[in-house]
Amino acid sequence: MKSDEDVRMISSEAPILFALACQMFITEITHKAAFYAKKNGRKTLQRNDVARVIAENDTFDFLLDVIPKDEVLD
């Protein structure tokens, strides 16, 4: 946060808030990916489970550039 030259100080609560937001984001993707793993009879998450979550949920459209097109397996 302090890497921006225009930002001179940040409140002590800001890093805590960002950490909580990151935790919630990762939890959401993980739960959705676990659904796809269970649907395919697996207990282990795979990369394609996460890729499928990103591809099939509008909420994660900003991550579409990160996953290869052939990563999503049916």
Secondary structure by P-SEA (a helix, b strand, c coil): ccccccccccccaaaaaaaaaaaaaaaaaaaaaaaaaaaaccccccaaaaaaaaaccccccccccccccccccc
